[in-house]
């Protein structure tokens, strides 16, 4: 909240903090070509990004289309069809998340630039440390989410590829590895080599790409929400300083101080509104993924429990924990943002406002009133993301699981 010129050393520190706060976003989005364009983006980087996007879609379609054909044309038993559909659903939703990630590129870029500007606005070391503490929390949550997502999908792929099948064709016996996604044999002869190995590699890559789409949003949600909470913490410091020092300031200085507080509060709320715009339909997709995954995985565990296949059962439990944890993270982020927005009014009330003149007290009342109108993180503009919503999703998933078991 100072108007002093910023030194070169302060700029370098701010740049280091900026890089630290958005580093995971860049690492998760660049490999799949989803990192947004900025004014500093070169033509070469744009060309590489387009090539990566084309390759990612080609790999995804190479895995999904033969699986859809298998589901349509192969006359399997009901359990086999449900198994194929449940596995394919994960790839499909991952592809939808990846597509949504690309469409949100402009808004993501705006949020990144907003974060960079915020780091440059805050020049006091104590305030930067408050923001840095929140940034670290966002990084830790992002890393844990990425580990859970990749561990669930990759463990399933590894266990599937480690199993082998043997078939007799005439006088010839062929042994090949089981695929994570079923393939229509008339499209790709997966029982022959090297077609079997090529398809396995492509399906591993497609699993990585589909998971990266979801991870990109988990990392974004964690980092952006952590940054918003850090800005609200800084705002709380400014409010306390204003109340404690306003009696020693002249009227003009005090007016400029409250003006900066109000403008920064509105700036934070605008940033949270941008997070809501980016995450709204993603949250809806992830809630649907959670319900589908828990329903399918629970069904597979029940159907295969009698076989005592430790590897398959362990994989299913890993997938279950992965999906549940990441859905909980999204719901917790929505709850956290709502609480932090409401907390601004509480912070104002807990200050020594009763020592201020009546005119200044009225200025603080306006902040309390505005903080009561929070911007909520929602799923599809319908469902508020909160811990209560997470409980509803889990109950709904197990209800569908019970219906599926009863029907089959």
C-alpha positions, 0 to 999 in steps of 0.5 A: 500500500505504498506509493514508493518506487519499486527497486530492481531487487524488489522486482527480481524477488517478485518475479521469483515469487511469480515463477514459484506460484505458477510453475506447476501450472506451466509444467502441467499444461505445456506438455499437452499444448494447453498453456495459454498464449501471452504477448511474450509467446513466440511464433515457434512456441505457438507452432509447437503448441498446435502440434502437441494439441493435434498429436494429443487428439490423435492419440486419444482418438486412436484409443477411444474409437476402436474401444467404441467399435468393440462396445458396439459390434462385439457381442459380450456378456453384460458384465464385459460390456459394463467393464468396457464402458466403465473404463472407456468412460474415464478416457472420454471424460478425460478428453472432454476435460482436455477440450474444455482446458483448451477452450478456457485458454484465454481466461486462464491466461487472464488469471495468470496475468492477474496473479503476476500483477498482484505479486508486483502490487504487494512489495512489503516482505511481510505481505509477500510471506503471507502470500507465499505461505498460501502459494506453498499450500496450493503447490502441495495440494496440486502435487498430491492431486497429480500423484493421485490421478496418475497413480490411479490410471497408470496402475490400472494400465500397468496391471492390465498390460502385465496380464497375458492371454492365449488364443488358438488360431488354427494350428497356431497358439498366440500369446499377447498382453491384455489391453487397458482398453478393449479394441475391435479386432477387425480394426486392429489385430491386437493379438499379433505382434508388433500391433499389440505392443504399439496399441499398449504404448498408445493407450498408455500415452492416451491415459497420460493425456486424458489424466493431464486434462483433469490434472490441469484443472486440479492444479489450476483450482488449487493454485488460483484458490490459494492465491485468492486466499493469499490476497484476502489475507493481505487485505486483512493486514491492510484493514488492520493497518488502516484502523490502527493508523487512521487516527494519526493520518490526515483526512486526504491520506485516510481517504486514499487508504480506504479507497485502495482497500475497497479497490483491492477487495473488488479486484479479489472478488473479480479474480474469484469470479474468473475462477468460477467461470473457468471451473464451473463446468469442469466441476460438473464434469468431475462430479459426474466422473466421480459418480461414474468411477465410484459406481463402476469401480465398486461394481468391479470390486464386488464382481471380482471379489470371489476371484481374490485377484490381489493386483486387480483389487488393489488397482480398483482401490487405488482408482477409488481413492484417487477419484474420491480424494480429487473430488473432495479437493474441488469441494473443499476449494469451493468451501474455502473460497466461500469462507474466506470471502465471508471472513473479510467482514468478520475481520473488519468487525474484530478490529478496533473500529469503535475508536474511529470517527463515525464517518470512517466507521460507515466506510468499514460498514460498506466493506462488511456489506459487500463481503456478505455477498460472496461469489461461490464456486459452483458446478454448472451454475447449479450446485454449490461446491462444498463439503456438504456437496461432496457428501451428497455425491458419495451417497448418490454414487453408492446409490447408483452402485446398489441399483447396478448390482441389483439389476445385474 
